[in-house]
Structures are given as structure tokens and as C-alpha cells.
Amino acid sequence: MLFEKPAVRGRLIRKPPPEAAGKAVVTAAPAVKRARKRGRKRGAPGSRLFRPGKPASSRAYGGAAYQLGLQLGRQDSPPEPPDGESGLRRLLNRSWTARVKERGLAGYPWARYHAAAAGYVRGFFAGMGRPAPDWVPLPTERSVAVIVTAKNEERTIAAVLKEAGRLTDEMYVVVNGSGDDTFRQARAGSRAIVLSYPQALGHDVGRAVGAKMARADILLFTDGDMPIPAEQLVPFVHGIEQGLDVALNNIHPYLGSFGRQDSVTVMKQFLNMALGRPDLKASSLTAVPHALSRRAVETLGLELLSVPPKAQALALLLKLRVGNAGRVNVIRGNKRRKLNSGRRNPVASMIVGDHLEALKLVGDRQGARFVFPDVLRKRRYIGGDA
């Protein structure tokens, strides 16, 4: 376990780790009552994005977790490192995954995971006498690819790829009908494979194109307009590692009351209810980030990925494992444009249309009432179906 003693209420104090035991010891100081500021509302858990430059040791449990990771990284540091960055990253991830399983580090609180991971990378490279990169190790031995779709994102694409590059070497960028410098920025700012189409292919077609190029076991999708810190992308990979085929972003904590939700959000929730999965609420393949297993890609087919709600509906109909894995506030970070702002904007109308296609698919397979029983009408009295 990470701590020798169960956590108790109060301030956690880290003592220097004993050399013989090789463990970080955590003790608890008496709790200090503090006056709570009035007039300040607490946001939903996880509503703030991680700050990439923020030291891991300053996060919750960071001191003890970081020191533990540092010790384990030094122990696992290879005496003869493999040649090349890719080989070294694979060795790091393989060793880290073994430690994650051994110590039970994955899962919430994720701050503990990220602090331990940061310490592990530093210790791993310190044992080789090298400066540590800003990699974020993944809790899986399977290969991971990040697929980024971008259109006129010259200001943000470099930052998006920088965070993706902290996770994996396999990155694909599909530049879809851009009229700015997105292509050059993507080429100059990363080692990603960049594919550019001069004419717009369609809103989500780039995802299908990226999935066709990728060869990894786990495909992680995001957009070029929203730099999401690598730490917040880890739970989606972990979700696939834990058995999901479709790992969705849970945006429910960031939604307002039902009466104030837009038509797209309402359609997302209704589709999940029609498929017998009200627990998913408004989680949808329409929103990034999300991850797919290789099994999901091969079962659904590449073409269907260009209509995300339809792909999600078929995944549930075919009994693929679909669930929430991470929580990223993309509502706040979504870039406002002319086409996606205001009531009945073109993007919203298109997404609603995609959901209608998905509902048509569900109706064709399950009947017009979907999963909802008819508890009022007694059709058998007039010779009809019950």
C-alpha cells in the first residue's frame, strides 16, 4: 500500500523515508479548524484543469506519493538502458505498470497517482544519471495513440500536441480544411504524423481518418482547439486498461439544471436512456476526450466513427463495454465560434441530426418504443400486440 497508516482527518506530514524500510511514512497532525469563507461556492470535483507546470509535490498526498515514486523509480532504473527514446519509454511504462498493480496506485484520488508518477520518472532517470523528461507514464503495457482533429487551430495545436507527447510517441493530426497555419504549427511543434486536407471533410470525419492510420491498442481522441493536460487524459487510458471498450468523458458535474440545458445535451441524455443506460447521463462520443479499444474500432468499423452518437448506440446494442472513465470540463474550454454559438446554430443542428440517426438505428433493432415498456395501453383487448 502507499501509506503505512490509513489516512485520518488532519494535516498530513511526511517524514524522511527510512533507508532500510524503503517506504514513505505518513503521520497525521491534529486537525486545525479553519473559518470557511462565506459567499464562495465550491465547484464540482475535478472542475479545474491540472496545471502542467504545477509541482506534483504540492498536490494532495503529493509529498509521500512523490517520494515513494522517486524510490521505486531509482530501484527500477535499468543498468543498461535501451537505445532510442521509444524503447526507453516502453521500458518505463512497463516497469511503472508493474508498480501500479503492486501498490494499487491507479484510480482516485488521481492526484496521488500523478505525484507518484512524477517521482517515478525522476527517479528512473536519476538512476541512469540523466535529466528527467516531463513524461506522464501510463498504467498499461498496451500501445497508445493520440488522435487529434484540427481546423484553424494555429494558436492551440502546438500546446495540444505537447501534452499528447508527454503520454506517447504515436500521435496523429488530421488537419481538416484549415485556412491558417495549423499544418505548419503541427509539423514544427511535434513528432506527430500530420495529414492535411485542403477541403473540409466534415465535422467528425477526421476521427475516422485518424483511427485508420493508428496501429495502437488504445486510441485516445481529442481536438486541436483545447489543450488538455496529459494528467487529465490518463483516466481514459486506464478505463480501457480496466476492461472498457469505450471510455467516455463524464461532463454531468459541469451541466446546469435540466431546464437550462441545450438541445444537444438533452439529446445525449435521451439516447442513453433509450438504450437502457441512464447512468451515462450526458456522456457521449460526441465530446472529447474519449478512448476506444482496438476491439471497439474493429467491431464498429471506421466509417461509423464519423457519426459519434450512432457509433455509441451500436456499441451499446452490441454489448460492448461502455462507461465513464474521466472528467474534463470541456464545456468551459470549448472555443466559441460563429457556427457553434447561439440557439439553433449549425453545429448543434448537425449533432441533433446525428442523434436522430442513432435513435433510428435503435428503433430498427429494438422497436419503436426502445427499452420503454407500454404500461398504459392494453392492445390485446382489441387483438393487437401486448
One Martini backbone bead per residue (centre of mass of N, CA, C, O) as a GRO file, in nm:
protein
  386
    1MET     BB    1   0.103   0.032   0.010
    2LEU     BB    2   0.138   0.369   0.032
    3PHE     BB    3   0.045   0.357   0.333
    4GLU     BB    4   0.083   0.259   0.664
    5LYS     BB    5  -0.157   0.451   0.726
    6PRO     BB    6  -0.450   0.560   0.755
    7ALA     BB    7  -0.630   0.812   0.675
    8VAL     BB    8  -0.676   1.118   0.842
    9ARG     BB    9  -0.779   1.380   0.988
   10GLY     BB   10  -0.573   1.626   0.861
   11ARG     BB   11  -0.240   1.690   0.856
   12LEU     BB   12   0.009   1.591   0.644
   13ILE     BB   13   0.322   1.433   0.732
   14ARG     BB   14   0.648   1.402   0.609
   15LYS     BB   15   0.895   1.176   0.642
   16PRO     BB   16   1.181   1.051   0.616
   17PRO     BB   17   1.287   0.782   0.453
   18PRO     BB   18   1.375   0.480   0.531
   19GLU     BB   19   1.629   0.289   0.412
   20ALA     BB   20   1.539   0.001   0.495
   21ALA     BB   21   1.230   0.011   0.417
   22GLY     BB   22   1.152   0.196   0.157
   23LYS     BB   23   0.940   0.405   0.291
   24ALA     BB   24   0.676   0.616   0.327
   25VAL     BB   25   0.592   0.817   0.602
   26VAL     BB   26   0.269   0.878   0.758
   27THR     BB   27   0.139   1.139   0.947
   28ALA     BB   28  -0.077   1.294   1.192
   29ALA     BB   29  -0.215   1.590   1.262
   30PRO     BB   30  -0.399   1.793   1.408
   31ALA     BB   31  -0.677   1.937   1.357
   32VAL     BB   32  -0.764   2.244   1.185
   33LYS     BB   33  -0.971   2.498   1.229
   34ARG     BB   34  -1.147   2.676   0.972
   35ALA     BB   35  -1.267   2.940   0.831
   36ARG     BB   36  -1.531   2.987   0.623
   37LYS     BB   37  -1.594   3.128   0.339
   38ARG     BB   38  -1.815   3.351   0.230
   39GLY     BB   39  -1.965   3.348  -0.088
   40ARG     BB   40  -1.830   3.059  -0.173
   41LYS     BB   41  -1.832   2.834  -0.422
   42ARG     BB   42  -1.814   2.504  -0.488
   43GLY     BB   43  -1.702   2.309  -0.714
   44ALA     BB   44  -1.672   2.057  -0.897
   45PRO     BB   45  -1.511   1.787  -0.908
   46GLY     BB   46  -1.257   1.847  -1.132
   47SER     BB   47  -1.302   2.146  -1.265
   48ARG     BB   48  -1.002   2.174  -1.269
   49LEU     BB   49  -0.727   2.206  -1.427
   50PHE     BB   50  -0.436   2.106  -1.471
   51ARG     BB   51  -0.111   2.219  -1.412
   52PRO     BB   52   0.172   2.139  -1.570
   53GLY     BB   53   0.373   2.330  -1.379
   54LYS     BB   54   0.285   2.190  -1.129
   55PRO     BB   55   0.393   2.056  -0.859
   56ALA     BB   56   0.335   1.744  -0.734
   57SER     BB   57   0.400   1.801  -0.421
   58SER     BB   58   0.139   2.011  -0.396
   59ARG     BB   59  -0.045   1.792  -0.384
   60ALA     BB   60  -0.231   1.561  -0.280
   61TYR     BB   61  -0.009   1.348  -0.122
   62GLY     BB   62   0.260   1.433  -0.268
   63GLY     BB   63   0.498   1.378  -0.085
   64ALA     BB   64   0.477   1.067  -0.042
   65ALA     BB   65   0.426   0.981  -0.337
   66TYR     BB   66   0.680   1.102  -0.461
   67GLN     BB   67   0.887   0.947  -0.288
   68LEU     BB   68   0.800   0.670  -0.373
   69GLY     BB   69   0.850   0.705  -0.677
   70LEU     BB   70   1.150   0.770  -0.650
   71GLN     BB   71   1.237   0.498  -0.529
   72LEU     BB   72   1.122   0.310  -0.750
   73GLY     BB   73   1.275   0.436  -0.988
   74ARG     BB   74   1.558   0.366  -0.890
   75GLN     BB   75   1.515   0.057  -0.876
   76ASP     BB   76   1.420   0.044  -1.203
   77SER     BB   77   1.673   0.132  -1.315
   78PRO     BB   78   1.867   0.075  -1.582
   79PRO     BB   79   2.192  -0.024  -1.646
   80GLU     BB   80   2.093  -0.079  -1.965
   81PRO     BB   81   1.975   0.113  -2.178
   82PRO     BB   82   1.792   0.162  -2.433
   83ASP     BB   83   1.763   0.250  -2.749
   84GLY     BB   84   1.596   0.509  -2.759
   85GLU     BB   85   1.303   0.664  -2.670
   86SER     BB   86   1.088   0.442  -2.719
   87GLY     BB   87   1.223   0.213  -2.555
   88LEU     BB   88   1.233   0.370  -2.287
   89ARG     BB   89   0.929   0.420  -2.258
   90ARG     BB   90   0.841   0.123  -2.254
   91LEU     BB   91   1.003   0.046  -2.003
   92LEU     BB   92   0.875   0.248  -1.812
   93ASN     BB   93   0.578   0.153  -1.843
   94ARG     BB   94   0.623  -0.140  -1.757
   95SER     BB   95   0.734  -0.078  -1.473
   96TRP     BB   96   0.501   0.103  -1.375
   97THR     BB   97   0.268  -0.099  -1.405
   98ALA     BB   98   0.374  -0.294  -1.191
   99ARG     BB   99   0.359  -0.085  -0.957
  100VAL     BB  100   0.061  -0.019  -0.971
  101LYS     BB  101  -0.036  -0.307  -0.902
  102GLU     BB  102   0.124  -0.342  -0.637
  103ARG     BB  103   0.015  -0.046  -0.500
  104GLY     BB  104  -0.254   0.082  -0.599
  105LEU     BB  105  -0.245   0.374  -0.778
  106ALA     BB  106  -0.489   0.362  -0.934
  107GLY     BB  107  -0.707   0.608  -0.932
  108TYR     BB  108  -0.867   0.730  -0.675
  109PRO     BB  109  -0.667   0.966  -0.619
  110TRP     BB  110  -0.504   1.110  -0.887
  111ALA     BB  111  -0.290   1.281  -0.741
  112ARG     BB  112  -0.127   1.041  -0.641
  113TYR     BB  113  -0.045   0.926  -0.910
  114HIS     BB  114   0.101   1.181  -1.028
  115ALA     BB  115   0.310   1.208  -0.806
  116ALA     BB  116   0.435   0.926  -0.834
  117ALA     BB  117   0.503   0.949  -1.137
  118ALA     BB  118   0.696   1.188  -1.118
  119GLY     BB  119   0.895   1.046  -0.928
  120TYR     BB  120   0.958   0.802  -1.108
  121VAL     BB  121   1.086   0.948  -1.347
  122ARG     BB  122   1.311   1.080  -1.188
  123GLY     BB  123   1.436   0.818  -1.068
  124PHE     BB  124   1.485   0.664  -1.333
  125PHE     BB  125   1.690   0.885  -1.446
  126ALA     BB  126   1.880   0.917  -1.205
  127GLY     BB  127   1.993   0.620  -1.223
  128MET     BB  128   2.126   0.713  -1.519
  129GLY     BB  129   2.219   1.021  -1.517
  130ARG     BB  130   1.953   1.181  -1.608
  131PRO     BB  131   1.736   1.386  -1.726
  132ALA     BB  132   1.404   1.447  -1.683
  133PRO     BB  133   1.126   1.422  -1.833
  134ASP     BB  134   0.768   1.513  -1.891
  135TRP     BB  135   0.648   1.248  -1.842
  136VAL     BB  136   0.345   1.035  -1.849
  137PRO     BB  137   0.274   0.756  -1.721
  138LEU     BB  138   0.115   0.451  -1.802
  139PRO     BB  139  -0.126   0.194  -1.687
  140THR     BB  140   0.021   0.033  -1.946
  141GLU     BB  141   0.143  -0.200  -2.203
  142ARG     BB  142  -0.011  -0.079  -2.411
  143SER     BB  143  -0.068   0.082  -2.688
  144VAL     BB  144  -0.074   0.445  -2.764
  145ALA     BB  145  -0.296   0.677  -2.930
  146VAL     BB  146  -0.316   1.009  -3.058
  147ILE     BB  147  -0.606   1.188  -3.180
  148VAL     BB  148  -0.614   1.486  -3.388
  149THR     BB  149  -0.839   1.741  -3.455
  150ALA     BB  150  -0.816   2.016  -3.707
  151LYS     BB  151  -0.938   2.372  -3.739
  152ASN     BB  152  -0.801   2.653  -3.706
  153GLU     BB  153  -0.532   2.591  -3.468
  154GLU     BB  154  -0.258   2.769  -3.442
  155ARG     BB  155  -0.269   2.851  -3.124
  156THR     BB  156  -0.309   2.531  -2.996
  157ILE     BB  157  -0.168   2.276  -3.125
  158ALA     BB  158   0.105   2.273  -2.978
  159ALA     BB  159  -0.012   2.227  -2.690
  160VAL     BB  160  -0.161   1.965  -2.749
  161LEU     BB  161   0.098   1.801  -2.843
  162LYS     BB  162   0.263   1.830  -2.591
  163GLU     BB  163   0.073   1.664  -2.409
  164ALA     BB  164   0.062   1.407  -2.584
  165GLY     BB  165   0.383   1.362  -2.573
  166ARG     BB  166   0.378   1.275  -2.264
  167LEU     BB  167   0.243   0.983  -2.333
  168THR     BB  168   0.333   0.954  -2.650
  169ASP     BB  169   0.463   0.881  -2.982
  170GLU     BB  170   0.169   0.830  -3.097
  171MET     BB  171   0.066   1.066  -3.345
  172TYR     BB  172  -0.234   1.225  -3.487
  173VAL     BB  173  -0.307   1.465  -3.749
  174VAL     BB  174  -0.614   1.619  -3.866
  175VAL     BB  175  -0.635   1.848  -4.119
  176ASN     BB  176  -0.954   2.024  -4.172
  177GLY     BB  177  -0.980   2.279  -4.373
  178SER     BB  178  -0.755   2.490  -4.343
  179GLY     BB  179  -0.663   2.862  -4.346
  180ASP     BB  180  -0.405   2.833  -4.182
  181ASP     BB  181  -0.111   2.732  -3.969
  182THR     BB  182  -0.161   2.441  -3.857
  183PHE     BB  183   0.027   2.250  -4.011
  184ARG     BB  184   0.302   2.382  -3.935
  185GLN     BB  185   0.266   2.369  -3.629
  186ALA     BB  186   0.245   2.059  -3.614
  187ARG     BB  187   0.520   1.993  -3.746
  188ALA     BB  188   0.706   2.178  -3.557
  189GLY     BB  189   0.575   2.079  -3.253
  190SER     BB  190   0.626   1.768  -3.350
  191ARG     BB  191   0.611   1.394  -3.411
  192ALA     BB  192   0.374   1.391  -3.578
  193ILE     BB  193   0.132   1.274  -3.790
  194VAL     BB  194   0.041   1.473  -4.074
  195LEU     BB  195  -0.287   1.537  -4.211
  196SER     BB  196  -0.396   1.719  -4.504
  197TYR     BB  197  -0.700   1.896  -4.591
  198PRO     BB  198  -0.815   2.151  -4.791
  199GLN     BB  199  -1.092   2.023  -4.745
  200ALA     BB  200  -1.371   1.975  -4.588
  201LEU     BB  201  -1.501   1.668  -4.458
  202GLY     BB  202  -1.606   1.708  -4.162
  203HIS     BB  203  -1.661   1.713  -3.832
  204ASP     BB  204  -1.580   1.372  -3.775
  205VAL     BB  205  -1.391   1.242  -3.997
  206GLY     BB  206  -1.105   1.263  -3.867
  207ARG     BB  207  -1.135   1.022  -3.676
  208ALA     BB  208  -1.143   0.800  -3.891
  209VAL     BB  209  -0.870   0.866  -4.018
  210GLY     BB  210  -0.696   0.830  -3.763
  211ALA     BB  211  -0.784   0.533  -3.704
  212LYS     BB  212  -0.663   0.419  -3.970
  213MET     BB  213  -0.359   0.490  -3.898
  214ALA     BB  214  -0.368   0.351  -3.645
  215ARG     BB  215  -0.193   0.076  -3.434
  216ALA     BB  216  -0.302   0.076  -3.166
  217ASP     BB  217  -0.478  -0.044  -2.884
  218ILE     BB  218  -0.519   0.264  -2.798
  219LEU     BB  219  -0.758   0.529  -2.852
  220LEU     BB  220  -0.708   0.884  -2.831
  221PHE     BB  221  -0.935   1.158  -2.825
  222THR     BB  222  -0.895   1.492  -2.967
  223ASP     BB  223  -0.861   1.846  -2.987
  224GLY     BB  224  -0.702   2.143  -3.122
  225ASP     BB  225  -0.864   2.368  -2.921
  226MET     BB  226  -0.775   2.184  -2.646
  227PRO     BB  227  -0.559   2.198  -2.391
  228ILE     BB  228  -0.491   1.893  -2.227
  229PRO     BB  229  -0.363   1.766  -1.976
  230ALA     BB  230  -0.216   1.464  -1.944
  231GLU     BB  231  -0.336   1.386  -1.667
  232GLN     BB  232  -0.645   1.393  -1.778
  233LEU     BB  233  -0.598   1.138  -1.984
  234VAL     BB  234  -0.535   0.881  -1.818
  235PRO     BB  235  -0.825   0.764  -1.734
  236PHE     BB  236  -0.896   0.660  -2.023
  237VAL     BB  237  -0.677   0.446  -2.041
  238HIS     BB  238  -0.755   0.302  -1.778
  239GLY     BB  239  -1.037   0.215  -1.867
  240ILE     BB  240  -0.938   0.021  -2.086
  241GLU     BB  241  -0.752  -0.149  -1.901
  242GLN     BB  242  -1.020  -0.231  -1.717
  243GLY     BB  243  -1.236  -0.313  -1.985
  244LEU     BB  244  -1.306  -0.103  -2.171
  245ASP     BB  245  -1.414   0.014  -2.500
  246VAL     BB  246  -1.562   0.284  -2.388
  247ALA     BB  247  -1.427   0.601  -2.289
  248LEU     BB  248  -1.580   0.854  -2.116
  249ASN     BB  249  -1.692   1.184  -2.061
  250ASN     BB  250  -1.791   1.333  -1.758
  251ILE     BB  251  -2.013   1.623  -1.774
  252HIS     BB  252  -2.232   1.646  -1.549
  253PRO     BB  253  -2.097   1.841  -1.326
  254TYR     BB  254  -2.116   2.096  -1.561
  255LEU     BB  255  -2.414   2.109  -1.551
  256GLY     BB  256  -2.705   2.226  -1.539
  257SER     BB  257  -3.007   2.244  -1.529
  258PHE     BB  258  -3.238   2.103  -1.726
  259GLY     BB  259  -3.385   2.376  -1.813
  260ARG     BB  260  -3.080   2.491  -1.923
  261GLN     BB  261  -3.046   2.294  -2.142
  262ASP     BB  262  -2.961   2.194  -2.436
  263SER     BB  263  -3.039   2.000  -2.708
  264VAL     BB  264  -2.784   1.824  -2.704
  265THR     BB  265  -2.797   1.727  -2.409
  266VAL     BB  266  -3.077   1.600  -2.426
  267MET     BB  267  -3.005   1.392  -2.649
  268LYS     BB  268  -2.790   1.240  -2.498
  269GLN     BB  269  -2.972   1.141  -2.267
  270PHE     BB  270  -3.192   0.999  -2.436
  271LEU     BB  271  -3.015   0.789  -2.573
  272ASN     BB  272  -2.924   0.646  -2.313
  273MET     BB  273  -3.212   0.574  -2.220
  274ALA     BB  274  -3.297   0.413  -2.482
  275LEU     BB  275  -3.044   0.202  -2.402
  276GLY     BB  276  -3.041   0.157  -2.079
  277ARG     BB  277  -2.823   0.422  -1.984
  278PRO     BB  278  -2.868   0.652  -1.746
  279ASP     BB  279  -2.578   0.658  -1.610
  280LEU     BB  280  -2.444   0.835  -1.848
  281LYS     BB  281  -2.623   1.055  -1.935
  282ALA     BB  282  -2.422   1.295  -2.124
  283SER     BB  283  -2.244   1.089  -2.233
  284SER     BB  284  -2.021   1.115  -2.528
  285LEU     BB  285  -1.864   1.080  -2.841
  286THR     BB  286  -1.884   1.383  -2.910
  287ALA     BB  287  -1.694   1.409  -2.676
  288VAL     BB  288  -1.407   1.532  -2.543
  289PRO     BB  289  -1.246   1.300  -2.423
  290HIS     BB  290  -1.170   0.969  -2.567
  291ALA     BB  291  -1.176   0.602  -2.571
  292LEU     BB  292  -1.055   0.315  -2.765
  293SER     BB  293  -1.057   0.007  -2.851
  294ARG     BB  294  -0.969  -0.215  -3.084
  295ARG     BB  295  -1.235  -0.371  -3.067
  296ALA     BB  296  -1.422  -0.130  -3.125
  297VAL     BB  297  -1.314  -0.048  -3.403
  298GLU     BB  298  -1.364  -0.328  -3.542
  299THR     BB  299  -1.672  -0.349  -3.476
  300LEU     BB  300  -1.779  -0.064  -3.588
  301GLY     BB  301  -1.599   0.089  -3.766
  302LEU     BB  302  -1.479   0.365  -3.928
  303GLU     BB  303  -1.729   0.512  -4.048
  304LEU     BB  304  -1.892   0.546  -3.772
  305LEU     BB  305  -1.700   0.763  -3.634
  306SER     BB  306  -1.840   1.013  -3.795
  307VAL     BB  307  -2.096   0.913  -3.598
  308PRO     BB  308  -2.093   0.908  -3.272
  309PRO     BB  309  -2.385   0.831  -3.172
  310LYS     BB  310  -2.403   0.576  -3.351
  311ALA     BB  311  -2.158   0.432  -3.229
  312GLN     BB  312  -2.269   0.421  -2.941
  313ALA     BB  313  -2.525   0.263  -2.998
  314LEU     BB  314  -2.388   0.011  -3.118
  315ALA     BB  315  -2.213  -0.057  -2.876
  316LEU     BB  316  -2.460  -0.119  -2.689
  317LEU     BB  317  -2.605  -0.328  -2.872
  318LEU     BB  318  -2.324  -0.514  -2.876
  319LYS     BB  319  -2.206  -0.518  -2.576
  320LEU     BB  320  -2.018  -0.315  -2.513
  321ARG     BB  321  -1.793  -0.150  -2.304
  322VAL     BB  322  -1.951   0.124  -2.139
  323GLY     BB  323  -1.798   0.424  -1.986
  324ASN     BB  324  -1.687   0.612  -1.740
  325ALA     BB  325  -1.350   0.766  -1.677
  326GLY     BB  326  -1.360   1.079  -1.696
  327ARG     BB  327  -1.305   1.449  -1.608
  328VAL     BB  328  -1.375   1.715  -1.835
  329ASN     BB  329  -1.407   2.067  -1.888
  330VAL     BB  330  -1.528   2.137  -2.207
  331ILE     BB  331  -1.728   2.368  -2.176
  332ARG     BB  332  -1.527   2.591  -2.093
  333GLY     BB  333  -1.299   2.519  -2.330
  334ASN     BB  334  -1.475   2.584  -2.559
  335LYS     BB  335  -1.472   2.722  -2.859
  336ARG     BB  336  -1.595   3.012  -2.991
  337ARG     BB  337  -1.821   3.028  -3.266
  338LYS     BB  338  -2.039   3.092  -3.517
  339LEU     BB  339  -2.135   2.778  -3.555
  340ASN     BB  340  -2.158   2.728  -3.205
  341SER     BB  341  -2.349   2.978  -3.160
  342GLY     BB  342  -2.637   2.983  -3.040
  343ARG     BB  343  -2.939   2.925  -3.142
  344ARG     BB  344  -2.953   2.697  -3.382
  345ASN     BB  345  -2.689   2.606  -3.467
  346PRO     BB  346  -2.525   2.416  -3.695
  347VAL     BB  347  -2.386   2.219  -3.499
  348ALA     BB  348  -2.629   2.143  -3.327
  349SER     BB  349  -2.803   2.038  -3.563
  350MET     BB  350  -2.608   1.812  -3.643
  351ILE     BB  351  -2.606   1.658  -3.371
  352VAL     BB  352  -2.905   1.603  -3.361
  353GLY     BB  353  -2.907   1.441  -3.626
  354ASP     BB  354  -2.718   1.217  -3.523
  355HIS     BB  355  -2.921   1.122  -3.301
  356LEU     BB  356  -3.147   1.043  -3.494
  357GLU     BB  357  -2.987   0.819  -3.627
  358ALA     BB  358  -2.946   0.656  -3.370
  359LEU     BB  359  -3.251   0.614  -3.306
  360LYS     BB  360  -3.311   0.461  -3.565
  361LEU     BB  361  -3.128   0.222  -3.500
  362VAL     BB  362  -3.270   0.141  -3.239
  363GLY     BB  363  -3.557   0.100  -3.357
  364ASP     BB  364  -3.478  -0.125  -3.564
  365ARG     BB  365  -3.377  -0.325  -3.321
  366GLN     BB  366  -3.610  -0.263  -3.070
  367GLY     BB  367  -3.813  -0.062  -3.149
  368ALA     BB  368  -4.013   0.218  -3.104
  369ARG     BB  369  -3.978   0.198  -2.767
  370PHE     BB  370  -3.736   0.055  -2.705
  371VAL     BB  371  -3.707   0.022  -2.346
  372PHE     BB  372  -4.007   0.112  -2.323
  373PRO     BB  373  -4.283   0.039  -2.164
  374ASP     BB  374  -4.632  -0.031  -2.195
  375VAL     BB  375  -4.851   0.060  -1.915
  376LEU     BB  376  -5.143   0.154  -2.047
  377ARG     BB  377  -5.192  -0.017  -2.285
  378LYS     BB  378  -5.444  -0.277  -2.411
  379ARG     BB  379  -5.417  -0.434  -2.705
  380ARG     BB  380  -5.534  -0.726  -2.659
  381TYR     BB  381  -5.845  -0.643  -2.661
  382ILE     BB  382  -5.804  -0.587  -3.000
  383GLY     BB  383  -5.569  -0.794  -3.107
  384GLY     BB  384  -5.304  -0.691  -3.018
  385ASP     BB  385  -5.023  -0.615  -2.899
  386ALA     BB  386  -4.892  -0.585  -2.572
   0.00000   0.00000   0.00000
